[in-house]
Amino acid sequence: MSTSSHRPIVRHSPSRGAESPDVWGLYEPDTGSIQYVCADPATRKAALIDVVWNLDPRSARFSSRSMDQALDLVHENGLEVAWVLDTHPHADHVMASARLRDRTGAPNAIGEKVRDIARLWADLYNLPDAFDPDRDFDRLFAAGDTFALGELTMRVTLSPGHTLGSITYHCGDAAFVHDTLMQPDTGTARADFPGGSAADLWDSISDILSLPPGTRLFVDHDYGSEDRDTPECEATVAEHRARNRHVRDGTIREDWIALREERDAILPLPDRMLAALQVNLRGGRLPPAEADGHVYLKLPVNRF
């Protein structure tokens, strides 16, 4: 991808009418993440989805650059934050959930199976009492839950595979499908992290691609392609079914699982993963300061 991938980019996907939200995708260049603002055009109520708290892995310093960009967009468009949402505990970046809740007063939420993910990683970090999602999130969504975004209704479905507890948020003709699909010219996301499953990811993608053909699918990452100069975040169900390089119509389940597992076996871990998850499983809060007043993160050695 060209140098345009190294600067923040904002994409606006306007409402298409009744029961259709306005969506802005904010590209975060350090991790290739896409953050979202989803808003009801009538009431201007908005949800912030998968917003990044920037971490420099070399210096272990945090920055509010990306969350500030999201909040500036909210202000510039006359929106009011009603929800702070995450689709899963991210491995590639630190979630801004707790800080956005503090700054906006809006409740923060994630899927209820984060409890299972927390238990898995508490063992990997040997931190048996560190993670308590019921403490750190205002709402833990179950599959099938619905909630209001102004006059719009948001619906939650479980879509595991990338993690065992990933969820998709549906709002009218928009679905925020996180680390399931990539852009059609890139394919699909990895499924090799602890608790992940290529077979589960196939089933989740199949469910997503059974949505109405015009549904706008918003993905969580874009790392670019040889033929595309700038990051993208949106494609319809019909576009994925016609030309997704991994899961277009006619793809055979067993072939895709074999391809996904072969590809995942050679992928390196994200450089922020072992730092990020022990923060994200606290809802985006750092561990308590130690006796010297400083905060420390813990890294498992020879576990990956």
C-alpha positions as CSV (number, residue, x, y, z in Angstrom):
1,M,0.0,0.0,0.0
2,S,1.2,3.5,-0.6
3,T,2.2,6.1,1.9
4,S,-1.4,7.1,2.3
5,S,-1.7,4.1,4.6
6,H,0.5,5.9,7.1
7,R,-1.9,8.7,8.0
8,P,-5.3,8.8,9.5
9,I,-8.1,8.6,7.0
10,V,-11.9,9.1,7.6
11,R,-14.5,7.5,5.4
12,H,-18.2,8.5,5.6
13,S,-20.9,6.1,4.6
14,P,-24.2,8.2,4.7
15,S,-27.5,6.9,5.8
16,R,-29.6,5.4,3.0
17,G,-32.9,6.4,4.5
18,A,-35.2,4.9,7.1
19,E,-33.6,2.5,9.6
20,S,-30.2,3.3,8.1
21,P,-27.4,4.8,10.2
22,D,-24.7,7.3,9.3
23,V,-21.4,5.6,9.7
24,W,-17.9,7.0,9.8
25,G,-14.8,4.8,9.6
26,L,-11.6,6.2,11.1
27,Y,-8.5,4.5,9.9
28,E,-5.7,4.1,12.5
29,P,-2.4,3.7,10.6
30,D,-0.2,2.2,13.3
31,T,-2.2,-1.0,13.5
32,G,-4.3,-0.8,10.4
33,S,-7.4,-0.7,12.6
34,I,-10.8,0.9,11.6
35,Q,-12.7,2.6,14.3
36,Y,-16.3,3.5,13.9
37,V,-18.9,6.2,14.7
38,C,-22.4,4.9,14.1
39,A,-25.2,7.5,14.4
40,D,-28.9,7.8,14.2
41,P,-29.5,10.7,11.7
42,A,-32.8,11.7,13.4
43,T,-31.6,12.1,17.0
44,R,-27.8,12.4,16.5
45,K,-27.2,9.7,19.1
46,A,-24.0,7.9,18.3
47,A,-22.1,4.7,19.3
48,L,-18.3,4.6,19.3
49,I,-17.2,1.1,18.1
50,D,-13.7,-0.4,18.6
51,V,-11.9,2.8,19.2
52,V,-8.1,2.7,19.8
53,W,-6.1,3.8,22.8
54,N,-2.7,4.3,21.0
55,L,0.3,2.4,22.4
56,D,3.9,2.7,21.2
57,P,5.2,-0.9,21.8
58,R,8.8,0.4,21.8
59,S,8.5,2.9,24.6
60,A,5.3,1.5,26.3
61,R,3.8,5.0,26.1
62,F,0.1,5.6,25.5
63,S,-1.5,8.4,23.5
64,S,-5.1,9.6,23.2
65,R,-4.6,10.5,19.5
66,S,-7.2,8.1,18.0
67,M,-9.9,8.6,20.7
68,D,-9.4,12.4,20.4
69,Q,-10.0,12.1,16.6
70,A,-13.2,10.1,17.2
71,L,-14.5,12.6,19.7
72,D,-13.6,15.5,17.5
73,L,-15.6,13.9,14.7
74,V,-18.5,13.5,17.1
75,H,-18.4,17.2,18.0
76,E,-18.0,18.4,14.4
77,N,-21.1,16.5,13.4
78,G,-23.3,17.6,16.3
79,L,-23.5,14.0,17.7
80,E,-24.0,12.8,21.2
81,V,-22.2,9.6,22.4
82,A,-24.8,7.1,23.8
83,W,-22.7,4.0,23.8
84,V,-19.0,2.9,23.9
85,L,-18.9,-0.5,22.2
86,D,-16.3,-3.2,21.5
87,T,-16.7,-6.3,19.4
88,H,-14.1,-8.4,21.3
89,P,-10.9,-8.0,23.4
90,H,-8.5,-6.9,20.6
91,A,-5.1,-8.4,20.2
92,D,-3.5,-5.8,18.0
93,H,-4.4,-2.6,19.9
94,V,-5.5,-1.4,23.3
95,M,-9.2,-0.5,23.5
96,A,-10.2,3.1,24.5
97,S,-13.4,1.8,26.2
98,A,-12.7,2.9,29.8
99,R,-11.4,6.3,28.9
100,L,-14.2,7.0,26.5
101,R,-16.7,6.0,29.2
102,D,-15.0,8.5,31.6
103,R,-14.9,11.3,29.0
104,T,-18.4,10.9,27.7
105,G,-20.4,9.4,30.5
106,A,-21.8,6.8,28.1
107,P,-22.0,3.1,29.1
108,N,-19.4,0.7,27.7
109,A,-20.2,-2.8,26.5
110,I,-18.8,-5.9,25.0
111,G,-20.0,-9.5,24.5
112,E,-20.7,-11.7,27.6
113,K,-18.3,-14.4,26.5
114,V,-15.5,-12.0,27.4
115,R,-15.8,-13.8,30.8
116,D,-14.5,-17.0,29.2
117,I,-11.8,-15.1,27.4
118,A,-10.7,-13.5,30.6
119,R,-10.4,-16.9,32.3
120,L,-8.3,-18.2,29.5
121,W,-5.9,-15.3,29.6
122,A,-5.8,-15.1,33.4
123,D,-4.1,-18.5,33.2
124,L,-1.7,-17.5,30.4
125,Y,-0.7,-14.4,32.4
126,N,-0.9,-16.2,35.8
127,L,-3.1,-13.4,37.0
128,P,-6.0,-15.3,38.6
129,D,-7.7,-12.3,40.1
130,A,-6.9,-9.6,37.6
131,F,-9.8,-9.7,35.2
132,D,-13.5,-9.1,36.1
133,P,-15.6,-8.1,33.0
134,D,-18.6,-7.6,35.2
135,R,-16.7,-4.9,37.1
136,D,-15.1,-3.2,34.0
137,F,-18.1,-3.1,31.6
138,D,-21.5,-1.6,32.1
139,R,-23.2,-4.2,29.8
140,L,-22.2,-7.7,28.7
141,F,-24.3,-8.5,25.7
142,A,-25.7,-12.0,24.9
143,A,-26.5,-13.2,21.4
144,G,-29.9,-11.8,20.4
145,D,-29.8,-8.8,22.7
146,T,-31.1,-5.5,21.4
147,F,-30.7,-1.9,22.5
148,A,-31.6,1.5,21.4
149,L,-29.4,4.0,19.5
150,G,-31.8,7.0,19.4
151,E,-34.7,5.8,17.2
152,L,-32.6,3.0,15.7
153,T,-32.4,-0.5,17.1
154,M,-29.0,-2.3,17.4
155,R,-28.9,-6.1,17.6
156,V,-26.1,-8.4,18.8
157,T,-25.1,-11.7,17.2
158,L,-22.3,-14.0,18.4
159,S,-19.7,-14.5,15.7
160,P,-16.8,-16.4,17.2
161,G,-13.7,-17.7,15.4
162,H,-11.2,-14.9,15.7
163,T,-11.9,-15.1,19.4
164,L,-14.4,-17.3,21.2
165,G,-16.5,-14.4,22.2
166,S,-16.5,-12.0,19.3
167,I,-19.9,-10.3,18.5
168,T,-21.3,-8.4,15.6
169,Y,-23.4,-5.2,16.0
170,H,-26.3,-4.8,13.5
171,C,-28.0,-1.5,13.0
172,G,-30.4,-1.3,10.1
173,D,-28.6,-1.9,6.9
174,A,-25.2,-1.8,8.6
175,A,-23.2,-4.6,10.4
176,F,-19.9,-4.2,12.2
177,V,-18.3,-7.5,11.5
178,H,-14.9,-6.9,13.2
179,D,-12.2,-9.6,12.6
180,T,-14.2,-12.0,10.5
181,L,-14.0,-10.6,7.0
182,M,-11.4,-8.3,5.5
183,Q,-12.0,-6.3,2.4
184,P,-13.0,-8.4,-0.6
185,D,-9.6,-8.1,-2.3
186,T,-7.9,-9.2,1.0
187,G,-10.1,-12.1,2.2
188,T,-10.7,-13.1,5.8
189,A,-9.2,-12.6,9.3
190,R,-7.0,-14.9,11.3
191,A,-8.3,-17.5,13.8
192,D,-5.2,-18.8,15.6
193,F,-5.3,-16.8,18.9
194,P,-6.1,-18.7,22.1
195,G,-9.7,-19.7,21.9
196,G,-9.9,-19.1,18.2
197,S,-11.2,-21.6,15.6
198,A,-11.1,-21.6,11.8
199,A,-14.2,-23.8,11.8
200,D,-16.1,-21.4,14.0
201,L,-14.9,-18.5,11.9
202,W,-16.3,-20.1,8.7
203,D,-19.7,-20.5,10.4
204,S,-19.7,-16.9,11.6
205,I,-18.8,-15.6,8.1
206,S,-21.5,-17.8,6.6
207,D,-24.0,-16.2,8.9
208,I,-22.8,-12.7,8.0
209,L,-23.0,-13.5,4.3
210,S,-26.6,-14.7,4.6
211,L,-27.7,-11.1,5.5
212,P,-29.5,-9.2,2.8
213,P,-27.3,-8.5,-0.2
214,G,-27.3,-4.7,0.2
215,T,-26.1,-4.9,3.9
216,R,-23.1,-2.7,4.5
217,L,-20.4,-4.7,6.2
218,F,-17.8,-2.7,8.1
219,V,-14.5,-4.5,8.9
220,D,-12.1,-3.8,11.7
221,H,-8.8,-3.9,9.7
222,D,-7.4,-3.1,6.3
223,Y,-3.7,-3.8,5.6
224,G,-4.1,-2.9,2.0
225,S,-3.4,-4.8,-1.2
226,E,-1.0,-4.7,-4.2
227,D,-3.7,-3.0,-6.3
228,R,-5.2,-0.5,-3.8
229,D,-3.6,2.8,-2.7
230,T,-5.7,3.8,0.2
231,P,-7.4,2.0,3.1
232,E,-11.1,0.9,2.8
233,C,-13.6,-0.3,5.4
234,E,-16.9,-1.1,3.7
235,A,-18.3,-3.5,1.2
236,T,-21.8,-5.1,0.8
237,V,-22.7,-8.7,1.4
238,A,-23.3,-8.9,-2.4
239,E,-19.7,-7.7,-3.1
240,H,-18.2,-10.1,-0.7
241,R,-20.2,-13.0,-2.1
242,A,-19.2,-12.1,-5.7
243,R,-15.5,-11.4,-5.2
244,N,-14.1,-12.0,-1.7
245,R,-10.8,-13.8,-2.5
246,H,-11.3,-16.4,0.3
247,V,-15.1,-16.9,0.7
248,R,-16.9,-15.9,-2.5
249,D,-19.9,-18.0,-3.5
250,G,-18.8,-21.5,-4.4
251,T,-16.0,-21.7,-1.8
252,I,-15.8,-25.1,-0.1
253,R,-15.8,-25.1,3.7
254,E,-13.0,-27.7,4.1
255,D,-10.8,-25.9,1.5
256,W,-11.2,-22.6,3.3
257,I,-10.4,-24.0,6.7
258,A,-7.3,-25.7,5.3
259,L,-6.2,-22.4,3.7
260,R,-6.9,-20.4,6.8
261,E,-5.0,-22.7,9.1
262,E,-2.1,-22.9,6.7
263,R,-1.9,-19.2,6.5
264,D,-2.3,-18.6,10.2
265,A,0.5,-21.0,11.0
266,I,3.1,-18.6,9.6
267,L,1.6,-15.3,10.8
268,P,3.6,-13.5,13.6
269,L,1.8,-12.4,16.7
270,P,0.7,-8.7,16.7
271,D,3.5,-6.6,18.3
272,R,1.1,-5.1,20.9
273,M,-0.8,-8.3,21.7
274,L,0.7,-9.4,25.0
275,A,0.6,-5.9,26.4
276,A,-2.9,-5.1,24.9
277,L,-4.9,-8.1,26.2
278,Q,-4.0,-7.6,29.9
279,V,-5.4,-4.0,29.5
280,N,-8.3,-4.9,27.3
281,L,-9.5,-7.6,29.7
282,R,-9.7,-4.8,32.3
283,G,-12.0,-2.9,29.9
284,G,-9.2,-0.7,28.8
285,R,-7.8,0.1,32.2
286,L,-4.2,-0.2,33.3
287,P,-3.3,-2.5,36.2
288,P,-3.1,-0.8,39.6
289,A,0.1,1.2,40.3
290,E,2.7,-0.6,42.3
291,A,4.4,0.7,45.5
292,D,6.7,3.0,43.6
293,G,3.7,4.7,42.0
294,H,4.3,3.3,38.5
295,V,2.3,0.8,36.4
296,Y,3.8,-2.4,35.0
297,L,2.6,-4.9,32.5
298,K,3.4,-8.6,32.6
299,L,4.6,-10.7,29.7
300,P,4.4,-14.5,29.6
301,V,7.7,-16.0,28.5
302,N,8.0,-19.0,26.1
303,R,4.2,-19.4,26.0
304,F,3.8,-18.5,22.3
